[in-house]
């Protein structure tokens, strides 16, 4: 099983309480302590995923791997933590990135999305190279 913390420098388990671990399609904003994301950089990142689509117009992440795009101090990582490939359609990605932008990124917070059974984990956060965490007033 893929170690998401090693790949992303963020432990999604820290932001999910125990009862939520089994819920389908869990979505959370990351706390301000994780640092402010660059909203404009995130807009660029979200548009860049189109370049990684396969011939069928889907994004495929092989089981046990992650794909990541970074711009300025924003990084979105899509992981398939198990040995099962993850296939995302353009519509699914657009809906998810819109929700990330509307609910979290517009408030300079990162976002976390996990599917049932942790087959798919998507995070938008400050990349490790933007190590200095900036706290913004709420």
Secondary structure by P-SEA (a helix, b strand, c coil): ccccccccccccccccccccccccbbbbbbccccccccaaaaaaaaaacccccccccbbbbccccccccccccbbbbbbccccbbbbbcaaaaaaaaaaaaaccccccbbbbbbcccccbbbbbcccccccccccccc
